Amino acid sequence: MADTGRPDIIYTKVDEAPELASASFLPIIKAFAKPAGISIGTKDISLAGRILAAFPQYLTDAQKQSDDLAELGRLVIEPDANVIKLPNISASQPQLNAAIKELQAQGYAIPSYPDNPATDEDKAVKTAYDAIKGSAVNPVLREGNSDRRAPNAVKEYAKKNPHSMGAWLPTSKTHVATMGKDDFAANEKSVTVAAASAGTARIEFVAKEGAVTVLKNNLKLTEGDVLDATFMSAKALTAFLEKEIQDAKDKGVLFSVHLKATMMKVSDPIIFGHVVKTFLKDLFAKHAATFAEIGVNPDLGIGDLEAKIATLPADKAAEIKADLKAALDNGPAMYMVNSDKGITNLHVSSDVIIDASMPALIRAGGKGWGPDGKEHDAKCVIPDSSYAGVYDAVIEFCKKNGALDPSKMGTVPNVGLMAQKAEEYGSHPQTFKAQADGSIRIVDAAGTTLLEHAVEGGDIWRACLTKDAPIRDWVKLGVSRARLSGMPGVFWLDKNRAHDAELIKKVEAYLPEHDTSGLDLQIMSPSDAARYSTERIAKGLDTISITGNVLRDYLTDLYPILEVGTSAKMLSIVPLMNGGGLFETGAGGSAPKHVQQLVEENYLRWDSLGEFCALGASLEHLAQVKSNAKAQVLADALDKAIEKLLDNDKSPQRKVGQLDNRGSHFYIALYWAQGLAAQDKDAELKAYFAPVAEALTANEAKIVAELNGVQGKAADLGGYYHAPADKVAAVMRPSATLNAIIG
């Protein structure tokens, strides 16, 4: 039953569509949990919440907010942790700036982001904000490795009701372009830390003349850790981009670049800036002095460029706008985020995120939207070659064999290495842009250089650390999932890549610790593993992908989007290493578009199926850990309610007048209550929910009419990043009848 110290289950407050949906669904969760003696608490890990928590000295007492992320970071190492994590914003710089501006407009006197900090206060402010950008949440909470898969009900529904797939033709010109040399993959060096090097290491830049600058102190190394370092050549990147831009124009295909500028918050925005500056090379050369004067930063994209241009005198602004239009018109046709509004692939770095954009393009038959509002083949530029081959393998398979058929496809669940910041996304705490020619090295406490690279000014250098205990746990989880599922498992590791070679040694050492008799476990390079897994799903066969952190992120979008149409419906369980459970609810890449539709039409098509599945897993975990039999009854009834929801097609549709997110929440509550009223395992719950089920059933038509009746008009949320709770509740709980029954 409920602890006196803290709630049984912590539900996270996040951003955008998932947070709007929780305003509707969380009251239902609390209403169903209460009679089972289960307490539900919340913690705010939203972008706005994290910003406010970082700057208490600028706020009034009433405005101050606790550091919920830090508190959750302490909780997830406790054996009874039970956290449901919804997808949160991994903020790019433009998103961070927008959130700051909104909070300031609401009366929060937080400082603006200092692009060029001059004072100690400015530097401290910048450091605090930089800690909030990118993947600031996940590394704190993920004290376990990932077990992510499509729930059986979801998979079966997709087979019976296959989503649309674009036709693939052998003549398709769509292809992946990647550097293959002078990039992160090619320049990587890796070492397993020996006992003599354990302790505190540092990262240093050594200038040509010998001056040493410490870039990072206090890098904690433990014996057995896998330590990597690598860099991408800025000169080679520019040359590669110039070649690919011209090739896209020559071939008559859309030019697109696919990065992860939110998670890899240092390296990928810089790469993005190179793409912007190279694509608009003549524009930046002609107006260099003006751009320097108004503070144009190509890393922030064409959107920021346009905003800066708008501050100029009208005649000068008109001149540069004309030159910008000419530059875009004279280059290859651009892959568009929104062709109606003229938003290109290069407007904002966070608009085209590789793990969402590449699967969507593959699902669409290799087509992207062009400036003319029509679909075209595309050049998919993925500068670093570490995992570009994965997408290339799937594209080439589809060219040869045609589109995959969701009604017949197998599944590719994932076991991902991510505990304790393993392979942390782009290693942004250890990523640096070389300010001059010289070398960057990692030096242990004894003064021994562990890894070193010669770099030129502008090169992007990064290091990352993967601890031994998470690797051992990852191998154990991979074996366990293969045993329980009966599926073959593939470790996606390339013996010719430095980091992977070190991991292969550990995998081969740790596999004998487990009973692997009768199991099919293999090690393949990512390209070969993608080819193998895709060939199998096309035949209706299942294959577990056992991967590192970045590939975990990519594959848990790629295959779900192909298999079931979205990654938001996946079940993501993180068995925490100290015994607790973290239950993630799917991806949020499409969340901004959903919010836009809600604001314009009061229609939210976000699908909460991931939350439903995560809640069921959380309740099961609670039942086991705290011996709460009622929690298991709730979980069993919810599982059946999910199946009924899918069978009756009560998930959100896409257009005004149809059932939306709020309607799906009503139906999950209806079916859940009916299931609890019908079960005979717990008499108290049966008696409690019988009248609830009766009331919901009797008022079904009225409730649906109230929910759908608000659609078609603009909705006032009072904010995007920090919407007032009362306004959100008014929008997301419009049925007085449902609210009266649920409470």
HUDACOR-V266732 format. One record per residue. RES is the residue in three letters. OMEGA is omega as a letter, one per 20 degrees, with the letter a starting at -180 (none if undefined). D_CENTER is the distance of its C-alpha to the mean C-alpha in Angstrom with 2 decimals. Layout:
res;omega;d_center
RES;OMEGA;D_CENTER
RES;OMEGA;D_CENTER
This chain:
res;omega;d_center
MET;a;33.38
ALA;r;31.83
ASP;r;32.10
THR;a;33.93
GLY;a;31.68
ARG;a;28.25
PRO;r;26.77
ASP;a;26.24
ILE;r;22.67
ILE;r;20.31
TYR;a;18.10
THR;r;15.55
LYS;a;16.01
VAL;a;12.95
ASP;r;12.74
GLU;a;13.42
ALA;r;13.97
PRO;r;12.83
GLU;r;15.21
LEU;a;17.87
ALA;a;17.81
SER;r;18.27
ALA;r;21.32
SER;a;22.83
PHE;a;21.75
LEU;r;22.12
PRO;r;25.87
ILE;r;26.28
ILE;a;24.66
LYS;a;26.99
ALA;a;29.94
PHE;a;29.56
ALA;a;28.87
LYS;a;31.81
PRO;r;34.66
ALA;r;33.20
GLY;a;33.40
ILE;r;29.65
SER;a;28.37
ILE;r;24.95
GLY;r;23.75
THR;r;20.92
LYS;a;19.21
ASP;r;17.73
ILE;r;14.49
SER;r;13.93
LEU;a;14.00
ALA;r;17.66
GLY;r;18.50
ARG;r;17.39
ILE;a;19.39
LEU;r;22.40
ALA;a;22.34
ALA;a;22.54
PHE;a;25.65
PRO;a;28.13
GLN;a;31.06
TYR;a;30.57
LEU;r;30.47
THR;r;33.17
ASP;a;33.43
ALA;a;32.33
GLN;a;29.14
LYS;a;28.09
GLN;r;25.04
SER;r;24.50
ASP;a;21.79
ASP;r;20.00
LEU;r;17.14
ALA;r;19.94
GLU;r;21.72
LEU;r;18.90
GLY;r;18.66
ARG;a;22.33
LEU;a;22.07
VAL;r;19.70
ILE;r;22.42
GLU;a;24.97
PRO;a;26.09
ASP;r;25.91
ALA;r;22.39
ASN;a;20.83
VAL;r;17.58
ILE;a;15.55
LYS;r;12.10
LEU;a;10.58
PRO;a;7.12
ASN;r;8.00
ILE;r;8.11
SER;a;7.26
ALA;r;10.58
SER;r;12.26
GLN;r;16.01
PRO;r;16.97
GLN;r;14.76
LEU;r;16.23
ASN;a;19.63
ALA;r;19.41
ALA;r;18.60
ILE;a;21.49
LYS;r;23.78
GLU;r;23.21
LEU;r;23.92
GLN;r;26.96
ALA;r;28.22
GLN;r;28.05
GLY;r;30.37
TYR;a;28.20
ALA;r;29.92
ILE;a;27.00
PRO;r;27.43
SER;r;25.92
TYR;a;23.76
PRO;r;26.43
ASP;a;25.76
ASN;a;28.97
PRO;a;29.79
ALA;a;33.54
THR;r;34.36
ASP;r;33.31
GLU;r;31.85
ASP;a;29.77
LYS;r;28.50
ALA;r;27.63
VAL;a;25.80
LYS;r;23.78
THR;r;22.95
ALA;r;21.81
TYR;a;19.59
ASP;r;18.12
ALA;a;17.14
ILE;a;15.07
LYS;r;13.16
GLY;a;9.89
SER;a;8.32
ALA;a;11.42
VAL;a;10.69
ASN;a;9.19
PRO;r;12.07
VAL;a;14.52
LEU;a;13.90
ARG;r;13.28
GLU;r;16.99
GLY;r;16.89
ASN;a;15.61
SER;r;13.53
ASP;a;15.43
ARG;a;13.45
ARG;r;15.62
ALA;r;16.85
PRO;a;19.42
ASN;a;22.88
ALA;r;23.55
VAL;a;20.54
LYS;a;21.47
GLU;r;25.11
TYR;a;24.52
ALA;r;22.67
LYS;a;25.67
LYS;a;28.13
ASN;a;26.38
PRO;r;24.67
HIS;a;22.38
SER;r;23.49
MET;r;23.02
GLY;a;24.37
ALA;r;27.36
TRP;r;27.16
LEU;r;30.39
PRO;a;31.78
THR;a;32.65
SER;r;29.10
LYS;r;28.66
THR;a;24.87
HIS;r;23.94
VAL;r;21.66
ALA;a;23.07
THR;a;22.24
MET;r;24.31
GLY;r;25.34
LYS;a;27.28
ASP;r;27.14
ASP;a;23.35
PHE;a;21.15
ALA;a;21.85
ALA;a;25.56
ASN;a;26.22
GLU;r;24.54
LYS;a;26.84
SER;r;26.27
VAL;r;28.47
THR;a;28.63
VAL;r;29.93
ALA;a;33.53
ALA;a;35.30
ALA;a;37.11
SER;a;33.95
ALA;a;32.36
GLY;a;32.17
THR;r;30.99
ALA;r;30.23
ARG;r;29.70
ILE;a;28.34
GLU;r;31.06
PHE;r;31.76
VAL;a;35.28
ALA;a;36.86
LYS;a;39.38
GLU;r;42.25
GLY;r;41.01
ALA;a;39.60
VAL;r;36.81
THR;r;33.94
VAL;r;31.70
LEU;r;28.06
LYS;r;26.79
ASN;r;28.90
ASN;r;28.30
LEU;a;26.01
LYS;r;26.63
LEU;r;27.56
THR;r;28.64
GLU;r;30.72
GLY;r;28.72
ASP;r;25.51
VAL;a;24.21
LEU;a;24.18
ASP;r;23.07
ALA;a;23.71
THR;r;23.53
PHE;r;23.71
MET;r;23.42
SER;r;26.68
ALA;r;26.54
LYS;r;29.74
ALA;r;28.58
LEU;a;25.35
THR;r;27.54
ALA;r;30.01
PHE;a;27.41
LEU;r;25.99
GLU;r;29.55
LYS;a;30.39
GLU;r;27.43
ILE;r;27.93
GLN;a;31.57
ASP;r;30.89
ALA;r;28.67
LYS;a;31.59
ASP;a;34.13
LYS;a;32.39
GLY;r;31.77
VAL;r;28.05
LEU;r;25.18
PHE;r;23.66
SER;r;19.87
VAL;a;17.63
HIS;a;14.10
LEU;r;12.23
LYS;a;9.06
ALA;r;10.84
THR;a;8.35
MET;a;7.53
MET;a;10.96
LYS;r;12.56
VAL;a;16.10
SER;a;16.55
ASP;r;14.63
PRO;r;16.03
ILE;r;19.36
ILE;r;19.00
PHE;r;18.09
GLY;r;21.22
HIS;r;23.30
VAL;r;22.40
VAL;a;23.39
LYS;r;26.55
THR;r;27.53
PHE;a;27.13
LEU;a;29.18
LYS;a;31.43
ASP;r;34.69
LEU;a;33.43
PHE;r;32.27
ALA;a;35.58
LYS;a;37.77
HIS;a;36.31
ALA;a;35.39
ALA;r;37.68
THR;a;36.51
PHE;r;32.81
ALA;a;33.59
GLU;a;35.58
ILE;r;32.93
GLY;r;30.07
VAL;r;28.07
ASN;a;25.04
PRO;r;23.71
ASP;a;20.37
LEU;r;19.78
GLY;a;20.59
ILE;r;23.28
GLY;r;22.38
ASP;r;23.39
LEU;r;26.31
GLU;r;27.57
ALA;r;27.39
LYS;r;29.39
ILE;a;31.86
ALA;r;32.53
THR;a;34.01
LEU;r;36.74
PRO;a;40.18
ALA;a;40.26
ASP;r;42.12
LYS;r;39.91
ALA;r;36.72
ALA;r;38.19
GLU;a;39.07
ILE;r;35.62
LYS;r;33.99
ALA;r;36.46
ASP;r;35.68
LEU;r;31.91
LYS;a;32.61
ALA;r;34.95
ALA;r;32.48
LEU;r;29.88
ASP;a;32.70
ASN;r;34.16
GLY;r;31.06
PRO;r;29.44
ALA;a;28.00
MET;r;24.46
TYR;a;21.46
MET;r;20.86
VAL;r;18.07
ASN;a;20.93
SER;r;24.32
ASP;a;26.21
LYS;r;25.23
GLY;a;25.36
ILE;a;21.78
THR;r;21.18
ASN;a;18.45
LEU;a;19.67
HIS;a;19.77
VAL;a;16.59
SER;a;14.28
SER;a;11.13
ASP;a;12.63
VAL;a;12.10
ILE;a;8.79
ILE;a;10.00
ASP;r;7.83
ALA;a;8.62
SER;a;11.90
MET;r;13.64
PRO;r;13.55
ALA;r;14.73
LEU;r;17.43
ILE;r;18.52
ARG;a;18.76
ALA;r;20.86
GLY;r;23.33
GLY;a;22.18
LYS;r;22.77
GLY;a;21.25
TRP;r;22.76
GLY;a;25.32
PRO;a;27.13
ASP;r;29.76
GLY;r;27.51
LYS;a;27.98
GLU;a;25.97
HIS;r;26.63
ASP;a;25.84
ALA;r;23.55
LYS;a;23.35
CYS;a;19.79
VAL;r;19.87
ILE;a;17.57
PRO;a;19.62
ASP;a;18.82
SER;a;20.18
SER;a;18.43
TYR;r;16.44
ALA;a;17.77
GLY;r;20.30
VAL;r;17.96
TYR;r;17.46
ASP;a;21.10
ALA;a;22.30
VAL;r;20.79
ILE;a;22.13
GLU;r;25.50
PHE;a;25.70
CYS;r;25.26
LYS;a;27.83
LYS;a;30.24
ASN;a;29.73
GLY;a;28.38
ALA;r;25.42
LEU;a;24.20
ASP;a;25.64
PRO;a;23.40
SER;a;26.67
LYS;a;27.48
MET;r;24.29
GLY;a;23.70
THR;r;20.39
VAL;r;18.21
PRO;a;16.70
ASN;r;14.95
VAL;a;16.09
GLY;r;13.79
LEU;a;15.23
MET;a;13.19
ALA;r;15.82
GLN;r;17.22
LYS;r;14.79
ALA;r;15.70
GLU;a;14.94
GLU;a;12.87
TYR;r;10.46
GLY;r;13.30
SER;a;15.44
HIS;r;15.48
PRO;r;18.14
GLN;r;20.28
THR;a;19.69
PHE;r;22.70
LYS;a;24.28
ALA;a;27.82
GLN;a;30.29
ALA;r;33.19
ASP;r;34.49
GLY;r;34.82
SER;r;32.84
ILE;a;29.97
ARG;r;30.43
ILE;a;29.48
VAL;a;32.59
ASP;a;33.14
ALA;a;35.32
ALA;a;38.41
GLY;r;37.90
THR;r;37.00
THR;a;34.64
LEU;a;32.01
LEU;a;30.11
GLU;r;31.08
HIS;r;30.47
ALA;a;32.69
VAL;r;30.76
GLU;r;31.78
GLY;a;31.00
GLY;r;27.63
ASP;a;26.15
ILE;a;22.66
TRP;r;23.08
ARG;r;20.66
ALA;r;21.06
CYS;a;19.08
LEU;r;20.32
THR;a;19.84
LYS;a;22.17
ASP;a;24.61
ALA;r;24.26
PRO;r;20.61
ILE;r;21.69
ARG;r;24.65
ASP;r;22.68
TRP;r;20.23
VAL;r;23.36
LYS;a;24.84
LEU;r;21.90
GLY;r;21.96
VAL;a;25.70
SER;a;25.50
ARG;r;23.15
ALA;a;25.41
ARG;a;28.42
LEU;a;27.30
SER;a;25.95
GLY;a;28.62
MET;r;26.18
PRO;r;26.44
GLY;a;23.78
VAL;r;22.83
PHE;a;21.70
TRP;a;19.92
LEU;a;21.84
ASP;a;23.97
LYS;a;27.31
ASN;r;27.80
ARG;a;24.81
ALA;a;25.74
HIS;a;22.85
ASP;r;22.82
ALA;r;26.59
GLU;r;26.47
LEU;r;24.05
ILE;r;26.37
LYS;a;29.23
LYS;r;27.55
VAL;a;26.53
GLU;r;30.15
ALA;a;31.46
TYR;r;29.48
LEU;r;29.78
PRO;r;33.52
GLU;a;32.77
HIS;r;31.81
ASP;a;33.73
THR;a;32.40
SER;r;35.53
GLY;a;34.98
LEU;r;31.29
ASP;a;30.04
LEU;a;27.79
GLN;r;27.37
ILE;a;25.86
MET;r;24.90
SER;a;23.37
PRO;r;19.94
SER;r;21.85
ASP;a;24.46
ALA;r;22.13
ALA;r;20.26
ARG;a;23.72
TYR;a;25.06
SER;a;22.30
THR;r;22.37
GLU;a;26.16
ARG;a;26.10
ILE;r;23.85
ALA;r;26.12
LYS;a;28.98
GLY;a;27.41
LEU;a;26.81
ASP;a;24.00
THR;r;22.53
ILE;r;20.29
SER;a;18.02
ILE;a;18.25
THR;r;16.03
GLY;a;14.86
ASN;a;11.53
VAL;r;10.23
LEU;r;11.76
ARG;a;10.38
ASP;a;6.81
TYR;a;8.79
LEU;a;11.28
THR;r;9.59
ASP;a;8.84
LEU;a;12.10
TYR;r;14.62
PRO;r;13.65
ILE;r;13.73
LEU;a;17.04
GLU;a;18.34
VAL;r;17.73
GLY;a;16.50
THR;r;13.00
SER;a;10.19
ALA;a;10.62
LYS;a;13.84
MET;r;12.95
LEU;a;14.52
SER;a;12.60
ILE;r;15.24
VAL;r;15.21
PRO;a;18.94
LEU;a;19.35
MET;r;21.85
ASN;r;24.40
GLY;r;24.53
GLY;a;22.22
GLY;r;19.35
LEU;a;15.73
PHE;a;14.60
GLU;a;11.04
THR;r;11.03
GLY;a;8.57
ALA;a;5.72
GLY;a;6.66
GLY;a;6.81
SER;a;10.52
ALA;a;11.13
PRO;r;13.13
LYS;r;15.47
HIS;r;16.14
VAL;r;17.18
GLN;r;19.37
GLN;r;21.08
LEU;a;21.71
VAL;a;23.31
GLU;a;25.42
GLU;a;26.39
ASN;r;25.58
TYR;a;23.69
LEU;a;20.23
ARG;r;19.04
TRP;a;15.80
ASP;a;16.23
SER;a;16.21
LEU;r;16.99
GLY;r;14.01
GLU;r;15.52
PHE;a;18.91
CYS;r;18.13
ALA;r;16.50
LEU;r;19.56
GLY;r;21.88
ALA;r;20.59
SER;r;20.82
LEU;r;24.34
GLU;r;25.36
HIS;r;24.31
LEU;r;26.26
ALA;a;29.20
GLN;a;29.40
VAL;a;28.91
LYS;r;31.12
SER;r;33.41
ASN;a;32.75
ALA;r;34.18
LYS;r;33.39
ALA;r;29.63
GLN;r;30.04
VAL;r;32.03
LEU;a;29.33
ALA;a;26.72
ASP;a;29.11
ALA;r;29.91
LEU;r;26.29
ASP;r;25.64
LYS;r;28.65
ALA;r;27.62
ILE;r;24.32
GLU;a;26.46
LYS;r;28.88
LEU;a;26.29
LEU;a;25.13
ASP;a;28.74
ASN;r;29.90
ASP;r;27.11
LYS;r;26.22
SER;a;22.53
PRO;r;21.75
GLN;a;23.31
ARG;a;22.71
LYS;r;25.78
VAL;a;27.90
GLY;r;30.53
GLN;r;28.44
LEU;r;26.70
ASP;a;23.45
ASN;a;20.98
ARG;r;23.88
GLY;r;26.16
SER;r;23.94
HIS;r;23.93
PHE;a;27.70
TYR;r;28.02
ILE;r;25.94
ALA;r;28.19
LEU;a;31.24
TYR;r;30.63
TRP;r;29.60
ALA;r;32.78
GLN;r;34.90
GLY;r;33.72
LEU;r;34.52
ALA;a;37.85
ALA;a;38.71
GLN;a;37.92
ASP;a;40.71
LYS;a;39.02
ASP;a;39.03
ALA;a;41.88
GLU;r;40.67
LEU;r;37.34
LYS;a;39.27
ALA;a;41.70
TYR;a;39.12
PHE;r;36.97
ALA;r;39.90
PRO;r;40.73
VAL;r;37.08
ALA;a;36.69
GLU;a;40.03
ALA;r;39.15
LEU;r;35.82
THR;a;37.56
ALA;a;40.51
ASN;a;38.45
GLU;a;35.86
ALA;a;37.23
LYS;a;37.66
ILE;r;34.15
VAL;r;32.53
ALA;r;34.89
GLU;a;33.93
LEU;a;30.17
ASN;a;30.62
GLY;a;33.39
VAL;a;31.28
GLN;r;29.38
GLY;r;30.36
LYS;r;30.74
ALA;r;28.65
ALA;a;26.88
ASP;r;27.15
LEU;a;24.26
GLY;r;25.72
GLY;r;22.54
TYR;a;18.95
TYR;a;17.36
HIS;a;20.27
ALA;r;22.01
PRO;a;25.07
ALA;a;24.83
ASP;r;28.11
LYS;r;27.16
VAL;r;23.90
ALA;a;25.96
ALA;r;28.63
VAL;a;26.33
MET;r;24.41
ARG;a;27.54
PRO;a;30.22
SER;r;32.28
ALA;a;35.04
THR;r;36.21
LEU;a;32.96
ASN;a;32.57
ALA;a;36.17
ILE;a;35.70
ILE;a;32.42
GLY;none;33.22
